[in-house]
Amino acid sequence: MTYILKLTVNQDASVLSLMQDEVLVGERSWQEERDMGKQLLSALDGILTENAVDKTEIKEFVIDGNTKENFTSRRIAETVQKVYTFAINQQ
């Protein structure tokens, strides 16, 4: 099975969704508190564990939302996305 992680970053809150064939399988959300890295890594671990999904089953990790590209939380999220994708592709 393959899955897609979709992170929606907004100024007040963020949502991490796990999708399979365009069907929502799991979701984690948190309020913006200047701790995107910590919250996102915790959400990633939790959503994959709760749904018994192996990290290698993630086909794509996308980010969207109504924030500008220079919004710090969005930049942190994009960095986590790049590192996660790189690490998975190295296995």
DOTISE-464563 format. One line per 2 residues: their letters; for each residue x, y, z of C-alpha. Coordinates in Angstrom, 3 decimals. Example, Ala and Ser with C-alpha at 12.3 -4.5 7.8 and 13.67 -1.06 7.14 Angstrom:
2
as> 12.300 -4.500 7.800; 13.670 -1.060 7.140
//
This chain:
91
mt> 0.000 0.000 0.000; 1.107 3.567 -0.587
yi> 0.152 6.669 1.311; 0.404 10.429 1.002
lk> 1.189 12.781 3.876; -0.412 16.197 3.490
lt> 0.586 18.997 5.839; -1.586 22.108 5.890
vn> 0.231 25.016 7.525; -1.868 28.001 8.546
qd> -0.944 30.950 10.745; -2.937 29.711 13.734
as> -2.847 25.917 13.365; -1.465 23.046 11.311
vl> -2.940 19.708 10.253; -1.083 16.567 9.162
sl> -3.261 14.172 7.179; -2.503 10.614 6.097
mq> -4.258 9.707 2.850; -4.628 6.407 1.030
de> -6.234 6.500 -2.415; -7.620 9.976 -1.638
vl> -9.309 8.656 1.515; -8.399 10.182 4.877
vg> -6.854 7.473 7.052; -5.565 9.559 9.956
er> -5.128 13.149 11.057; -3.190 15.115 13.661
sw> -3.584 18.838 14.336; -1.966 21.393 16.632
qe> -2.062 25.099 17.398; 0.736 27.344 16.175
er> 3.033 27.940 19.134; 6.433 28.483 17.492
dm> 7.357 24.821 17.858; 6.661 23.445 14.373
gk> 9.649 21.089 14.324; 8.723 19.396 17.583
ql> 5.005 19.237 16.788; 5.506 17.958 13.233
ls> 7.964 15.217 14.197; 5.655 14.097 16.999
al> 2.662 14.111 14.626; 4.588 12.122 11.997
dg> 5.565 9.465 14.487; 2.087 9.308 15.996
il> 0.112 9.153 12.756; 2.313 6.409 11.288
te> 2.286 4.373 14.520; -1.486 4.707 15.065
na> -2.205 3.500 11.547; 0.504 0.798 11.419
vd> 2.088 2.434 8.372; 5.777 1.913 7.668
kt> 7.671 5.056 6.689; 8.682 3.398 3.404
ei> 5.000 3.221 2.393; 4.814 7.035 2.110
ke> 4.770 7.869 -1.602; 4.551 11.635 -1.275
fv> 4.745 14.358 1.378; 3.032 17.593 0.332
id> 2.675 20.937 2.071; 0.011 23.555 1.508
gn> -1.848 26.193 3.484; -2.543 29.898 3.519
tk> 0.863 31.027 4.759; 3.513 32.891 2.835
en> 6.745 31.127 1.948; 8.702 33.283 4.401
ft> 6.517 32.205 7.368; 8.983 30.512 9.738
sr> 6.757 27.523 10.543; 6.285 26.851 6.838
ri> 10.046 26.971 6.227; 10.606 24.560 9.114
ae> 7.910 22.255 7.722; 9.533 22.345 4.269
tv> 12.893 21.439 5.808; 11.370 18.488 7.681
qk> 9.654 17.406 4.451; 12.937 17.497 2.498
vy> 14.911 15.642 5.175; 12.168 13.022 5.602
tf> 11.939 12.451 1.851; 15.732 12.282 1.508
ai> 16.065 9.797 4.387; 13.348 7.518 3.023
nq> 14.820 7.553 -0.485; 18.239 6.554 0.885
q> 16.946 3.265 2.273
//
